[in-house]
Amino acid sequence: MQKDGLDLTPRESGYSMPAEWEKHDAIWLAWPYDPQTFPQVEKVEKAYIRIIEAIHESEDVNLFVKDEGMKQKAMKLLGKNGIDPGKINFIIFDYADVWIRDYGPIFVTDKIKRKLAMVHWIFNAWGKKYQELMRDTGIPWMINQKMKLEYFNPGIVLEGGSIDVNGKGTLLTTEQCLLNKNRNPHLSRKEIENYLKGYLGADHIIWLKKGIAGDDTDGHVDDIARFVDPATILCAYEEDKTDENYPILKENYELLLESKDQDGNHLNIVKLPMPGFVGDESGRLPASYSNFYIGNKVVLVPIFGHENDGLALNIIQRAFKNRKVVGIDCTDIVYGLGTIHCITQQQPAVSEGTVVKFEL
C-alpha cells in the first residue's frame, strides 16, 4: 500500500499482530524428513502425527511436503492413526527444513475491516549458521502467490520465534537475538523497535537478556517467556542453582517482575519449571516447556520424560482453563534444536464463518 508515493507499514494500514490465543483459521507445518536435523526422524514423524491428531479438528492444517512420495507417506501414517487425510491441506514444495515459525510469514490482521495480511521478514538461518537452510526465506512469497494477501516486506532479518505479543500492544523479545550483529548490524536498538512497532503494531517493547543454553537461535524468546493472556506471562525458571540456565533465567524473571504493559501496569509473572538437562555427550539441547503452541481448543506442550512434565502441564492448564492442554513427547524433536512452537505458525482468523485458505 502506498500513500503520497511512500510505502505504508502494516500499522499505518490498520494491521497488527494478534495474540496467539486469538482465533485461528489454520496452523502451518512442514513434514520432517532430514536425518541431519532429526537423527530419529521416524519417531519425529510420530510426534507430528500426534500434533496433527490433537489440532486438526479445531483449525485447518496446512502441511508442506517435499514431493508426491512424501505426501503419500504422510497420508498413510495419518490414516493409520485414524486421521482423515482429506482434512489436511497438503502443499508440495521443496522446502529445506521444518522451522516455519522462523522462516514462514507472520500474519497480521485489521480487525475493523476484517482483513488478513502477511509480513515477509528476511530469514538468514539464525545469523547465517546454516547456508543450506537460507533458501527457505522465499517461502512466504510462495505462499502469497496463492493467498493473494496484502503483502509487507520490511527488508530486515527477523524470526517468528524471537518475538511474542499480547495482542494489546506489548511485545517480548531478547537483546541476545534482535541486537545480535549476525542479524541486522546496521540497525540500532531504537531502529529495530521502530520496525517492531511499524510492522507488528507494537506500542511497547520488553527486552529480556539471553535465551537458554543449547539454543542455536541466539536466544529466542519462545523458549523463555510467553504471554498467556494480555496481563500474564509464563516465565521459564530453573530452580537448580548449579544448572547453567539458573542465572540466565533468574535475570529474565527479575526483569519481568519490574516490567509493565502498554498501559503502564505491572504484569502477572508465573514461574514455569524447566526439564533439567536434556541432551547427550554431544551437548545440551534447548528443551523448554515454554515452546508451546496455543490452538483454538488445545494447547500443545513439549514434554521430555522429566519429573517436571506434569507440573508444567498443570501450570499451563491453569492458564488456559477453556482449552485442553496436550503434552507431546519432544525428546526426539528437540535434537533438531527446537520443538512445537518452532515447527508451527498460526494463521489468525479475520471473520466468523469465513476462512482465508491457501488454494491449491
N, C-alpha and C positions, 0 to 999 in steps of 0.2 A: 504494500500500500504506500502511496506517496502523497505528500502534501507540499505544495509550492516547490515541486521538484526534488524534495528530500524524502528519503525513506522513513516511514514511521516505525517505531518499535511496537511490539505487541501491547505494551502498556498504553501507549498513545492511541492504539487502535481499539482499546477496550478489553484486552485479553489479560488473563493472569493464570498462574498455575494453581489448580485446585489441590486441596489436601488429598492424600491418598485414600482416606476413608470415605470421601465423597463418591457418589455412584459412578460405576464404570460401565462402558459398553463392552470392553474387551480387555483381555490380557494378551500380551505378545511374548512369545517364546521362540527359541531356536533349538532344534533337536541336537543332543550331544552325539558326537561321533569320533572325536580325536583322542586316541590313547596318549598323545603327548600332553593333552590337557587333563584327561581323566584316565589314570592307569587302569582302573576297574570300570571301563566305560559301560559294560553291560549292567553293572549294579547301578550306575548313574541313570541309565535308561529306566530302570525300575522305579527310581525316585521320581523321575519325570512323569511316569505313569501315575504315581501316587498324587503328584501335584495336579495333574490334569483331571484325575478322578474327583479330587476334592473341589475343584473350581469350576468345572465345565457346565454345571447346571445353573450357575448364577451369573456367569458372564461368558461371552463368546471367547473362544480360544483361537488366536491367530498363530499358527505354528509354522516356522520356517523349516524346510527340509532341503537338502542339497540337490537331490535328484529324485527321479521316479522310484528307484530302488529303495532309497531311504524312506520315501513316503509309504511304500508297500510294507516295509518292515515295521514302521511305526503303527500303521493301521492294524497290522496283525497283532502286535502287542497290546494295543488298545482294546481290540475285540476280545482277546483272551482274558482281559481283565474287566469285561462287562461294560466297556465304554463304546458307544456307537460312534465309529469313525466318521460317519456322516455329519456329526455335530461339530467336527473340528474343521477349521478353515486352513487347509494346507497351502503353503506358499513355496513353490520351488524356486530356489535362488542359491547361488554359490557363495554363501557367507563363509567367513574364515573361522569364527568361533561363536560361542553362545552368549556372550556378555551384553545382551541387548539393553540392559539398564544404562550402560555406559555409551554404546555407540548408536542406540536407537533414538528416535525423535522424543523430545519432551513435548507433550500435548498441552496446550493452553486453551482456555475457554472464555468466551464472552457470555456471561450468564444472562445479561439483559436481552441480547439479540439471539441467544441460544445457538451460538456458532462455535465450531471447533477449529483450531489452527495448530500448526506444527512449527516448533523451533528446531532448527538443524544446527547443532554445535559441531565443531571440529572434534573428531576422535583421533588422538595421536598415540593410541595404545599405551596410555599411562606414562607419558614422557618418553615416547619412542623406545620403550623397553622391548617390544616385540614387533619387529618390522613386518612380519608375515600377517599380523592382525590389523595393520593400519588401513587396509583396503575396506574394512567394514565401516569406515567413516561415510561411505556413499549410500548406505542402506536407507537412511531417512529420505533421501532424494528419490530412491527407487520406490519406496512405499507411497510417496506422494504423487508419483506418476499415475497411480491408480486411484488414490483417495481424493486428489484434486482439492486439497485444503488451502486456505491462505497460509503462506509459507514464509517464515522469517529465518534469515541466515545472519547470525551475529558476527561470524568471521573470526571467532576466538575458540580456544580449546576449553571444553567443559564436559565432564561425565555426569550422568544422572545420579550415580551413587555418591557423588560429592556434595549433594545438597538435599535438604529436607525442608518442607514448608508446612505451616499450619493452616494455610488457606485464607488467612486473615491479614497477611502482610509480613509475617516474620519468617525468616529463612535461617536455617542452621548450616554451617559449613566448618571447615578446618583451615587453619593457616598452613599446615603442612602440605595440603594438596593445592588449594587455589593460589597460594602465594609461591608455589614451587617454581623455580626457574626453568623447569622442564615443561611447563605448560604455556604460560604467556609472559615471558620475561620482559616484554616491552610495556607491560601494564602495571600501574601502581595499585595498591590496595583500594584506593578510592575509585580508580577507573574500573576495577573489577566489580566493586559494589554497584557502580552505575549500570554495568551490564546486567547484573542480577536484578536490579530494580526495573530496568527498561524491558528486559526480555522475559522475566518471570513474574513481574508485578509485585516484587517485594518492596516493603517500606522500611524494614528494619532487619539488619544482619547480625546474627550472633556468631562470633568467631570462637570456635574451640581451638585447641592447640594441635595435638597429634592423634593419630589413629593407633590401632592395636598392633602388636608385634606380629610379624609374618605377612602383613598386608602390603602387596606389591603395588597398590594403587596410590601410595603416599598419603594414607590417612583418610580414606573415605568415611564420611560421617555416618553412613548407614550401617556401619559396624559398631558405632559407639553411642549414638543418641538419636532417638526417633520421637517425633510428635505422635501422640495417640488421640489427642483432641486439641482444640485451639490453645488450651492453657496448660497442658500436661506433656511432659517429656519423660520417656523411659530412658534411663542413662545406664549404660554398661558400667559395672563396678566390680573390681576384683578385691575380695576380702583378704586374700593371702598376701601378706606384706613382702614375702620372698619372691613373688611372681613378678616378672619383668613388666607386666601390664599394670601393676599396682600404682606406681607413681603417675603414669600416663593418665589412667582413668580417674584417679583421685583429683588430679589437677582439672580435668574437664568437668567433673562433678561439682567442684567448688566454684568454677566459673559459672556454671549453670545456676547454682544457688543464688548468685548475685545478678543474674541476667533478668531482663524484663522483656515483655512482649511489645508489640507495635503501639500499644496504648499506655505503656509505662508501668504495667502491672507485673509483679513478680510471678514467675511460673511455678507450677507444681512439679517438682522433680522427684521421680520414683526410681530407686535403685533396681537395676536388673542384673542378676548374677552372671558370672562368666563360667564357661565349661572347663576351666583349667587348661592345662597343656594338651593340645591336640596336634599330633604330628608323629614323626618318626626320627630315625637317626639323621635324616637329611635336614631336619629343622622343624620349626614351629609353623603351623598353618593358622590362617586368620579365622578361627572359629569364634562365632559370637551369636548369641540369641537375638541380638538387635537386627539381624539381617532378615527380618520377616516381611511378608507381603500382605497387605491389607486388602482383601477382596470384598465383594458386595455382601456376602453372607459368611465368609470364612476368613480366618487369618492363618496363613501358612508359616509355621515357625521351624527353623532349623534346630534339630536336636542331634546329640553326639554320643549317646550312650553314657552320659555322665550323671552323677548323682544330683546335679543341679537342674537336669532337664525338667523334672516335674515342677520344681519351684518356679522356674522361668515360665513354663506354660501357665501356671496358676496366676502369676503376676500379669501376664499378657491377657489372660481370660478376664481378669477383673477390670482391665482397661477397656475391654470390648464385650460388654455384657450381652449385646444383641447379635453377636457373631460367634460362630463355633471356631474355637482355636484347635488347629490340627498340627500335630508335630510330624515333621518329615525328617527321616534319618538322613543326615547330610555328611556322614563320616566319609563317604566316597566322593561326594560332590566337592567338599572343601579342599581336596587335593588339587583342584583347579584354581584355588586361591580366591574362591567366592562361594556363596550359597544362594539362597532363594531370592532375595531381593536383587542380587546381581544378575540373575538369569531371567528376570521378568521386567516388563514395562506395562504400566496401566494406560488404558485409553479412556479418559473420562467421558461420561455421558453429557449430552447437552440439552436433551429434552425427553420427557416421558413418552414412551411408546415408539420412539424413533431412534434407531441405532445407526450410527455412521459406520459403514462397512468398507473393508478392503475388497473391491470387486475383482475377481479373477478374470 
